[in-house]
């Protein structure tokens, strides 16, 4: 049975390593930020120590094994589906890896814990820009505009968007008064297409009075079913 100082050091190492990963997640404004990721590492470390030293009889691996299962429920809470896109997979995987780092700290495998933390940070910080550059996925945006009512207004708007490579996925139509309509379009566009490009093209439409664009974050998402 390790002494109290040794146990405190293990908890402190888990706290620091989990905090390092949590800071990166917080910087990216992910659902699981600094406090969540740090608590995962700290809790996993404590559970591992309890399973190893708190029970004189029994298999110490049983409690540790349940950490792997239990952390899956926490990770599942960060994953959600929006249309055909699954988001939060990277955050869930980060929580899973952080739990393993906490378990390594709890068994005094400090080299493995520190080295894995460095690898996790490398994956999150270094591979992300490489992924964006090599795998240029289309981005999404919500385009809302108010324009005078006419017979071909939808065709005019969708045609203008297609000129810059933006493909409308859905169109929502609303009459706001006797002479104007509001169009809400969900569009998919190449990564090279900027908000300025969209505004410049839509301004060329006759009678457009208001344009608003909300672009969506592409991080932590993949096609549904993956």
SEKOLTI-815004 format. One record per residue: x, y, z of N, C-alpha, C in turn; residue in one letter; residue number from 1. Coordinates in nm, 3 decimals. Example, Ala and Ser with C-alpha at 12.3 -4.5 7.8 and 13.67 -1.06 7.14 Angstrom:
<marmars>
nc1,nc2,nc3,cac1,cac2,cac3,cc1,cc2,cc3,resn,resi
1.319,-0.569,0.780,1.230,-0.450,0.780,1.320,-0.330,0.780,A,1
1.285,-0.225,0.708,1.367,-0.106,0.714,1.290,0.003,0.787,S,2
</marmars>
This chain:
<marmars>
nc1,nc2,nc3,cac1,cac2,cac3,cc1,cc2,cc3,resn,resi
0.085,-0.120,0.000,0.000,0.000,0.000,0.089,0.126,0.000,X,1
0.080,0.210,-0.103,0.161,0.333,-0.107,0.123,0.426,0.008,X,2
0.218,0.511,0.046,0.189,0.607,0.151,0.104,0.722,0.097,X,3
0.060,0.808,0.188,-0.032,0.916,0.151,0.031,1.012,0.050,X,4
0.161,1.040,0.064,0.227,1.132,-0.028,0.228,1.076,-0.169,X,5
0.256,0.947,-0.181,0.257,0.884,-0.313,0.120,0.892,-0.379,X,6
0.015,0.868,-0.301,-0.120,0.875,-0.356,-0.155,1.018,-0.398,X,7
-0.112,1.114,-0.319,-0.138,1.254,-0.354,-0.067,1.293,-0.483,X,8
0.055,1.243,-0.499,0.130,1.273,-0.622,0.058,1.216,-0.743,X,9
0.005,1.096,-0.732,-0.067,1.035,-0.844,-0.189,1.118,-0.882,X,10
-0.263,1.162,-0.780,-0.380,1.245,-0.807,-0.340,1.378,-0.869,X,11
-0.231,1.435,-0.821,-0.185,1.563,-0.873,-0.140,1.550,-1.019,X,12
-0.070,1.440,-1.051,-0.028,1.418,-1.190,-0.150,1.405,-1.281,X,13
-0.249,1.329,-1.235,-0.372,1.315,-1.314,-0.439,1.450,-1.334,X,14
-0.440,1.531,-1.229,-0.501,1.664,-1.237,-0.429,1.751,-1.341,X,15
-0.295,1.750,-1.337,-0.218,1.834,-1.429,-0.234,1.788,-1.574,X,16
-0.223,1.658,-1.596,-0.232,1.606,-1.733,-0.373,1.625,-1.789,X,17
-0.474,1.597,-1.706,-0.610,1.621,-1.752,-0.636,1.768,-1.779,X,18
-0.578,1.854,-1.695,-0.594,1.997,-1.716,-0.529,2.045,-1.845,X,19
-0.416,1.985,-1.881,-0.349,2.023,-2.006,-0.438,1.993,-2.127,X,20
-0.499,1.876,-2.126,-0.589,1.841,-2.235,-0.715,1.927,-2.228,X,21
-0.764,1.951,-2.108,-0.884,2.033,-2.092,-0.865,2.175,-2.140,X,22
-0.746,2.230,-2.122,-0.719,2.364,-2.171,-0.731,2.372,-2.322,X,23
-0.682,2.270,-2.390,-0.694,2.268,-2.537,-0.839,2.260,-2.579,X,24
-0.917,2.177,-2.510,-1.059,2.165,-2.542,-1.133,2.294,-2.511,X,25
-1.096,2.359,-2.403,-1.159,2.487,-2.366,-1.126,2.593,-2.470,X,26
-1.004,2.591,-2.520,-0.963,2.688,-2.622,-1.045,2.672,-2.749,X,27
-1.084,2.549,-2.778,-1.166,2.522,-2.895,-1.315,2.535,-2.866,X,28
-1.349,2.569,-2.742,-1.488,2.586,-2.699,-1.571,2.460,-2.724,X,29
-1.512,2.347,-2.686,-1.582,2.220,-2.699,-1.678,2.198,-2.582,X,30
-1.769,2.103,-2.600,-1.869,2.076,-2.496,-1.803,2.030,-2.367,X,31
-1.700,1.947,-2.377,-1.625,1.904,-2.260,-1.499,1.989,-2.251,X,32
-1.500,2.086,-2.160,-1.390,2.179,-2.150,-1.294,2.146,-2.038,X,33
-1.234,2.250,-1.980,-1.128,2.233,-1.881,-1.175,2.154,-1.760,X,34
-1.285,2.195,-1.700,-1.329,2.130,-1.576,-1.373,1.986,-1.601,X,35
-1.446,1.964,-1.711,-1.496,1.829,-1.737,-1.384,1.730,-1.761,X,36
-1.291,1.766,-1.848,-1.182,1.675,-1.882,-1.092,1.652,-1.761,X,37
-1.067,1.757,-1.684,-0.985,1.742,-1.564,-1.051,1.648,-1.463,X,38
-1.180,1.661,-1.446,-1.252,1.574,-1.353,-1.251,1.429,-1.399,X,39
-1.254,1.407,-1.530,-1.247,1.270,-1.583,-1.115,1.206,-1.545,X,40
-1.004,1.280,-1.566,-0.872,1.226,-1.532,-0.860,1.202,-1.381,X,41
-0.906,1.297,-1.302,-0.895,1.285,-1.157,-0.981,1.171,-1.104,X,42
-1.103,1.162,-1.152,-1.191,1.055,-1.106,-1.141,0.918,-1.146,X,43
-1.090,0.905,-1.269,-1.037,0.777,-1.314,-0.917,0.735,-1.229,X,44
-0.834,0.833,-1.196,-0.717,0.803,-1.111,-0.761,0.752,-0.975,X,45
-0.857,0.818,-0.914,-0.902,0.777,-0.781,-0.969,0.640,-0.785,X,46
-1.053,0.616,-0.883,-1.118,0.486,-0.895,-1.014,0.375,-0.911,X,47
-0.910,0.403,-0.989,-0.806,0.302,-1.009,-0.733,0.272,-0.880,X,48
-0.701,0.375,-0.803,-0.632,0.353,-0.675,-0.722,0.279,-0.577,X,49
-0.849,0.313,-0.575,-0.942,0.243,-0.486,-0.952,0.095,-0.524,X,50
-0.957,0.068,-0.653,-0.969,-0.072,-0.695,-0.844,-0.151,-0.662,X,51
-0.729,-0.082,-0.659,-0.603,-0.152,-0.633,-0.571,-0.167,-0.485,X,52
-0.614,-0.070,-0.403,-0.567,-0.069,-0.264,-0.679,-0.068,-0.159,X,53
-0.800,-0.035,-0.195,-0.905,-0.022,-0.094,-0.971,-0.154,-0.059,X,54
-0.957,-0.254,-0.146,-1.024,-0.381,-0.121,-0.918,-0.490,-0.104,X,55
-0.912,-0.547,0.013,-0.812,-0.649,0.039,-0.840,-0.777,-0.039,X,56
-0.964,-0.808,-0.056,-1.001,-0.930,-0.129,-1.080,-0.891,-0.253,X,57
-1.052,-0.959,-0.359,-1.124,-0.931,-0.483,-1.027,-0.895,-0.593,X,58
-1.079,-0.889,-0.712,-0.999,-0.859,-0.830,-0.989,-0.707,-0.846,X,59
-0.870,-0.649,-0.836,-0.858,-0.503,-0.846,-0.889,-0.451,-0.986,X,60
-0.888,-0.537,-1.085,-0.915,-0.492,-1.222,-1.064,-0.471,-1.249,X,61
-1.149,-0.520,-1.159,-1.293,-0.511,-1.184,-1.341,-0.367,-1.182,X,62
-1.300,-0.290,-1.082,-1.340,-0.149,-1.075,-1.280,-0.072,-1.190,X,63
-1.153,-0.099,-1.221,-1.087,-0.030,-1.332,-1.157,-0.059,-1.464,X,64
-1.203,-0.180,-1.481,-1.272,-0.216,-1.605,-1.403,-0.139,-1.619,X,65
-1.467,-0.114,-1.507,-1.593,-0.041,-1.512,-1.573,0.106,-1.548,X,66
-1.454,0.158,-1.525,-1.425,0.295,-1.567,-1.437,0.306,-1.718,X,67
-1.382,0.209,-1.789,-1.388,0.209,-1.935,-1.532,0.205,-1.983,X,68
-1.614,0.125,-1.916,-1.755,0.118,-1.955,-1.829,0.245,-1.917,X,69
-1.807,0.292,-1.795,-1.880,0.410,-1.748,-1.845,0.536,-1.824,X,70
-1.720,0.550,-1.866,-1.681,0.671,-1.936,-1.750,0.680,-2.072,X,71
-1.796,0.565,-2.123,-1.867,0.566,-2.250,-1.997,0.644,-2.242,X,72
-2.065,0.639,-2.128,-2.189,0.713,-2.111,-2.163,0.863,-2.110,X,73
-2.053,0.904,-2.048,-2.019,1.046,-2.048,-1.982,1.093,-2.188,X,74
-1.906,1.011,-2.257,-1.869,1.046,-2.394,-1.989,1.052,-2.487,X,75
-2.085,0.963,-2.466,-2.204,0.963,-2.551,-2.283,1.092,-2.537,X,76
-2.273,1.156,-2.421,-2.345,1.281,-2.400,-2.291,1.395,-2.483,X,77
-2.170,1.382,-2.536,-2.112,1.489,-2.618,-2.137,1.468,-2.767,X,78
-2.196,1.355,-2.802,-2.220,1.323,-2.944,-2.365,1.351,-2.977,X,79
-2.388,1.421,-3.085,-2.525,1.444,-3.128,-2.531,1.448,-3.280,X,80
-2.650,1.418,-3.331,-2.673,1.412,-3.475,-2.754,1.532,-3.518,X,81
-2.705,1.598,-3.621,-2.778,1.710,-3.680,-2.783,1.689,-3.830,X,82
-2.904,1.667,-3.879,-2.925,1.629,-4.019,-2.845,1.500,-4.046,X,83
-2.751,1.501,-4.141,-2.677,1.379,-4.170,-2.536,1.385,-4.114,X,84
-2.511,1.472,-4.017,-2.379,1.490,-3.962,-2.375,1.449,-3.816,X,85
-2.271,1.375,-3.779,-2.249,1.336,-3.640,-2.141,1.425,-3.583,X,86
-2.170,1.492,-3.473,-2.075,1.584,-3.411,-2.036,1.535,-3.272,X,87
-1.917,1.574,-3.230,-1.872,1.543,-3.095,-1.789,1.417,-3.082,X,88
-1.757,1.350,-3.192,-1.683,1.225,-3.183,-1.542,1.248,-3.129,X,89
-1.477,1.355,-3.173,-1.342,1.383,-3.124,-1.344,1.415,-2.975,X,90
-1.443,1.490,-2.931,-1.455,1.522,-2.789,-1.478,1.396,-2.707,X,91
-1.564,1.307,-2.755,-1.589,1.181,-2.684,-1.463,1.096,-2.677,X,92
-1.389,1.090,-2.787,-1.265,1.013,-2.788,-1.161,1.074,-2.694,X,93
-1.161,1.207,-2.683,-1.069,1.274,-2.592,-1.101,1.239,-2.447,X,94
-1.229,1.236,-2.412,-1.268,1.197,-2.277,-1.225,1.054,-2.248,X,95
-1.243,0.966,-2.345,-1.203,0.825,-2.330,-1.053,0.813,-2.306,X,96
-0.973,0.886,-2.387,-0.828,0.881,-2.372,-0.783,0.943,-2.240,X,97
-0.851,1.050,-2.198,-0.815,1.114,-2.071,-0.842,1.021,-1.954,X,98
-0.948,0.943,-1.962,-0.974,0.845,-1.856,-0.860,0.744,-1.847,X,99
-0.806,0.703,-1.962,-0.693,0.609,-1.961,-0.570,0.674,-1.899,X,100
-0.550,0.802,-1.925,-0.437,0.874,-1.865,-0.452,0.881,-1.713,X,101
-0.574,0.905,-1.667,-0.599,0.905,-1.524,-0.574,0.770,-1.460,X,102
-0.610,0.663,-1.531,-0.586,0.528,-1.480,-0.437,0.499,-1.474,X,103
-0.362,0.544,-1.575,-0.217,0.524,-1.573,-0.153,0.599,-1.457,X,104
-0.202,0.719,-1.431,-0.151,0.796,-1.316,-0.183,0.725,-1.185,X,105
-0.301,0.665,-1.177,-0.340,0.597,-1.055,-0.257,0.474,-1.024,X,106
-0.195,0.415,-1.126,-0.108,0.300,-1.105,0.040,0.339,-1.108,X,107
0.067,0.470,-1.100,0.203,0.524,-1.098,0.280,0.498,-1.226,X,108
0.209,0.480,-1.337,0.276,0.468,-1.467,0.287,0.608,-1.527,X,109
0.374,0.687,-1.466,0.382,0.829,-1.501,0.437,0.852,-1.642,X,110
0.534,0.771,-1.683,0.588,0.789,-1.818,0.480,0.768,-1.923,X,111
0.406,0.659,-1.908,0.299,0.632,-2.005,0.193,0.742,-2.003,X,112
0.160,0.792,-1.883,0.058,0.895,-1.872,0.102,1.025,-1.938,X,113
0.228,1.067,-1.911,0.277,1.192,-1.968,0.293,1.180,-2.118,X,114
0.351,1.071,-2.164,0.374,1.054,-2.308,0.241,1.047,-2.384,X,115
0.143,0.978,-2.327,0.012,0.972,-2.392,-0.053,1.109,-2.396,X,116
-0.037,1.188,-2.291,-0.090,1.324,-2.291,-0.031,1.406,-2.405,X,117
0.101,1.395,-2.424,0.166,1.466,-2.534,0.113,1.420,-2.669,X,118
0.090,1.290,-2.682,0.036,1.239,-2.808,-0.107,1.289,-2.832,X,119
-0.188,1.291,-2.726,-0.325,1.340,-2.740,-0.325,1.487,-2.783,X,120
-0.240,1.568,-2.720,-0.231,1.709,-2.756,-0.182,1.726,-2.900,X,121
-0.090,1.640,-2.942,-0.043,1.646,-3.080,-0.154,1.615,-3.179,X,122
-0.234,1.514,-3.146,-0.346,1.480,-3.232,-0.446,1.595,-3.242,X,123
-0.476,1.656,-3.129,-0.577,1.762,-3.126,-0.527,1.892,-3.190,X,124
-0.400,1.923,-3.173,-0.349,2.053,-3.215,-0.274,2.049,-3.348,X,125
-0.201,1.941,-3.375,-0.118,1.934,-3.495,-0.193,1.874,-3.613,X,126
-0.267,1.767,-3.587,-0.334,1.698,-3.697,-0.454,1.775,-3.751,X,127
-0.513,1.862,-3.668,-0.631,1.935,-3.713,-0.605,2.022,-3.835,X,128
-0.503,2.110,-3.835,-0.478,2.190,-3.956,-0.437,2.105,-4.075,X,129
-0.365,1.993,-4.048,-0.327,1.904,-4.159,-0.452,1.842,-4.221,X,130
-0.543,1.799,-4.135,-0.668,1.739,-4.183,-0.748,1.837,-4.267,X,131
-0.754,1.962,-4.222,-0.830,2.062,-4.297,-0.767,2.091,-4.432,X,132
-0.633,2.087,-4.437,-0.566,2.119,-4.562,-0.574,2.003,-4.661,X,133
-0.558,1.880,-4.613,-0.557,1.764,-4.702,-0.697,1.722,-4.741,X,134
-0.788,1.718,-4.641,-0.924,1.675,-4.666,-1.016,1.796,-4.659,X,135
-1.034,1.860,-4.771,-1.113,1.983,-4.776,-1.261,1.947,-4.791,X,136
-1.329,1.943,-4.678,-1.471,1.909,-4.678,-1.555,2.034,-4.701,X,137
-1.672,2.018,-4.758,-1.760,2.134,-4.776,-1.810,2.186,-4.643,X,138
-1.833,2.315,-4.637,-1.886,2.378,-4.517,-2.036,2.402,-4.534,X,139
-2.100,2.432,-4.421,-2.243,2.460,-4.423,-2.269,2.602,-4.377,X,140
-2.378,2.658,-4.424,-2.418,2.792,-4.382,-2.569,2.804,-4.393,X,141
-2.625,2.889,-4.308,-2.766,2.923,-4.316,-2.776,3.065,-4.370,X,142
-2.843,3.079,-4.482,-2.857,3.208,-4.548,-3.002,3.254,-4.536,X,143
-3.021,3.373,-4.483,-3.155,3.431,-4.469,-3.157,3.565,-4.541,X,144
-3.259,3.585,-4.624,-3.271,3.713,-4.692,-3.417,3.750,-4.711,X,145
-3.441,3.880,-4.716,-3.574,3.935,-4.739,-3.572,4.004,-4.875,X,146
-3.670,3.971,-4.957,-3.676,4.027,-5.092,-3.820,4.040,-5.138,X,147
-3.844,4.122,-5.240,-3.981,4.141,-5.287,-4.038,4.010,-5.343,X,148
-4.166,3.989,-5.324,-4.232,3.869,-5.372,-4.238,3.869,-5.525,X,149
-4.199,3.757,-5.584,-4.206,3.741,-5.729,-4.221,3.594,-5.763,X,150
-4.255,3.566,-5.885,-4.281,3.427,-5.924,-4.153,3.342,-5.923,X,151
-4.041,3.400,-5.957,-3.918,3.321,-5.967,-3.814,3.356,-5.863,X,152
-3.857,3.400,-5.747,-3.761,3.445,-5.646,-3.671,3.333,-5.595,X,153
-3.728,3.214,-5.572,-3.648,3.102,-5.521,-3.545,3.059,-5.624,X,154
-3.588,3.050,-5.752,-3.495,3.011,-5.857,-3.383,3.113,-5.873,X,155
-3.415,3.242,-5.855,-3.312,3.345,-5.868,-3.208,3.334,-5.757,X,156
-3.255,3.308,-5.635,-3.162,3.298,-5.522,-3.076,3.173,-5.535,X,157
-3.136,3.060,-5.561,-3.058,2.936,-5.572,-2.961,2.943,-5.690,X,158
-3.003,3.007,-5.797,-2.913,3.022,-5.912,-2.793,3.108,-5.879,X,159
-2.813,3.215,-5.802,-2.702,3.302,-5.763,-2.605,3.228,-5.672,X,160
-2.657,3.144,-5.583,-2.570,3.068,-5.494,-2.488,2.964,-5.571,X,161
-2.549,2.901,-5.669,-2.478,2.798,-5.746,-2.363,2.858,-5.827,X,162
-2.371,2.985,-5.859,-2.262,3.048,-5.934,-2.130,3.047,-5.856,X,163
-2.139,3.047,-5.724,-2.017,3.048,-5.642,-1.993,2.910,-5.579,X,164
-2.063,2.809,-5.627,-2.041,2.672,-5.580,-2.120,2.633,-5.458,X,165
-2.212,2.718,-5.413,-2.294,2.687,-5.296,-2.420,2.613,-5.342,X,166
-2.441,2.496,-5.284,-2.554,2.411,-5.325,-2.661,2.415,-5.217,X,167
-2.779,2.469,-5.246,-2.888,2.471,-5.147,-2.934,2.330,-5.113,X,168
-2.943,2.301,-4.982,-2.993,2.171,-4.937,-3.140,2.176,-4.897,X,169
-3.184,2.291,-4.850,-3.325,2.306,-4.815,-3.361,2.454,-4.821,X,170
-3.489,2.481,-4.847,-3.538,2.618,-4.857,-3.665,2.630,-4.774,X,171
-3.670,2.730,-4.686,-3.789,2.758,-4.606,-3.842,2.896,-4.647,X,172
-3.969,2.898,-4.680,-4.032,3.019,-4.734,-4.131,3.075,-4.634,X,173
-4.132,3.209,-4.617,-4.225,3.273,-4.523,-4.266,3.409,-4.576,X,174
-4.398,3.432,-4.576,-4.450,3.564,-4.613,-4.449,3.653,-4.490,X,175
-4.383,3.769,-4.497,-4.373,3.855,-4.380,-4.465,3.977,-4.388,X,176
-4.504,4.016,-4.508,-4.604,4.122,-4.524,-4.665,4.109,-4.663,X,177
-4.737,4.209,-4.704,-4.810,4.199,-4.831,-4.720,4.196,-4.953,X,178
-4.596,4.243,-4.940,-4.512,4.251,-5.058,-4.377,4.184,-5.048,X,179
-4.337,4.137,-4.929,-4.204,4.080,-4.911,-4.212,3.937,-4.858,X,180
-4.106,3.859,-4.890,-4.092,3.723,-4.841,-3.957,3.707,-4.774,X,181
-3.953,3.613,-4.678,-3.826,3.576,-4.616,-3.790,3.435,-4.659,X,182
-3.668,3.418,-4.708,-3.619,3.287,-4.748,-3.507,3.245,-4.655,X,183
-3.517,3.126,-4.598,-3.410,3.065,-4.518,-3.358,2.943,-4.593,X,184
-3.232,2.946,-4.628,-3.172,2.839,-4.706,-3.056,2.775,-4.629,X,185
-3.055,2.642,-4.624,-2.941,2.568,-4.574,-2.857,2.530,-4.695,X,186
-2.734,2.580,-4.701,-2.651,2.558,-4.819,-2.521,2.489,-4.781,X,187
-2.469,2.414,-4.875,-2.339,2.350,-4.862,-2.246,2.413,-4.963,X,188
-2.126,2.451,-4.918,-2.036,2.527,-5.004,-1.894,2.477,-4.991,X,189
-1.813,2.500,-5.093,-1.672,2.462,-5.081,-1.601,2.544,-4.976,X,190
-1.494,2.488,-4.920,-1.421,2.558,-4.814,-1.363,2.690,-4.861,X,191
-1.338,2.701,-4.992,-1.279,2.823,-5.046,-1.380,2.937,-5.059,X,192
-1.508,2.906,-5.046,-1.612,3.007,-5.061,-1.623,3.087,-4.931,X,193
-1.616,3.218,-4.941,-1.620,3.305,-4.823,-1.758,3.368,-4.807,X,194
-1.781,3.421,-4.688,-1.906,3.492,-4.663,-1.919,3.613,-4.753,X,195
-1.807,3.677,-4.781,-1.809,3.793,-4.872,-1.856,3.753,-5.011,X,196
-1.814,3.635,-5.057,-1.858,3.587,-5.188,-2.010,3.572,-5.192,X,197
-2.066,3.518,-5.085,-2.211,3.497,-5.081,-2.284,3.631,-5.083,X,198
-2.239,3.723,-4.999,-2.305,3.854,-4.991,-2.296,3.928,-5.124,X,199
-2.178,3.923,-5.185,-2.160,3.994,-5.312,-2.254,3.940,-5.420,X,200
-2.271,3.810,-5.424,-2.357,3.750,-5.526,-2.504,3.779,-5.498,X,201
-2.545,3.773,-5.371,-2.686,3.795,-5.340,-2.725,3.941,-5.351,X,202
-2.630,4.031,-5.330,-2.660,4.173,-5.346,-2.697,4.208,-5.489,X,203
-2.653,4.126,-5.582,-2.685,4.151,-5.722,-2.829,4.119,-5.758,X,204
-2.902,4.054,-5.668,-3.042,4.023,-5.695,-3.127,4.149,-5.677,X,205
-3.225,4.162,-5.760,-3.307,4.282,-5.759,-3.397,4.287,-5.634,X,206
-3.391,4.400,-5.564,-3.483,4.424,-5.453,-3.446,4.363,-5.320,X,207
-3.331,4.296,-5.308,-3.293,4.234,-5.180,-3.272,4.342,-5.074,X,208
-3.339,4.329,-4.960,-3.332,4.432,-4.856,-3.251,4.390,-4.734,X,209
-3.241,4.260,-4.710,-3.168,4.213,-4.591,-3.105,4.079,-4.618,X,210
-2.979,4.062,-4.577,-2.906,3.937,-4.593,-2.837,3.904,-4.461,X,211
-2.856,3.783,-4.412,-2.782,3.737,-4.295,-2.730,3.597,-4.322,X,212
-2.609,3.570,-4.274,-2.543,3.443,-4.300,-2.485,3.390,-4.170,X,213
-2.512,3.264,-4.140,-2.456,3.196,-4.022,-2.382,3.073,-4.072,X,214
-2.251,3.076,-4.058,-2.170,2.962,-4.101,-2.151,2.867,-3.984,X,215
-2.140,2.739,-4.015,-2.133,2.637,-3.911,-1.992,2.588,-3.894,X,216
-1.958,2.549,-3.768,-1.827,2.492,-3.738,-1.818,2.353,-3.797,X,217
-1.699,2.319,-3.850,-1.680,2.188,-3.911,-1.608,2.090,-3.822,X,218
-1.558,2.136,-3.709,-1.481,2.047,-3.623,-1.570,1.944,-3.558,X,219
-1.511,1.824,-3.533,-1.580,1.716,-3.461,-1.706,1.672,-3.532,X,220
-1.702,1.660,-3.661,-1.821,1.610,-3.729,-1.777,1.515,-3.838,X,221
-1.862,1.420,-3.870,-1.838,1.329,-3.979,-1.972,1.288,-4.034,X,222
-1.971,1.227,-4.149,-2.097,1.185,-4.210,-2.164,1.079,-4.124,X,223
-2.296,1.086,-4.119,-2.371,0.991,-4.040,-2.340,0.848,-4.080,X,224
-2.331,0.761,-3.979,-2.303,0.621,-4.004,-2.158,0.585,-3.987,X,225
-2.068,0.685,-3.966,-1.927,0.654,-3.947,-1.891,0.656,-3.800,X,226
</marmars>
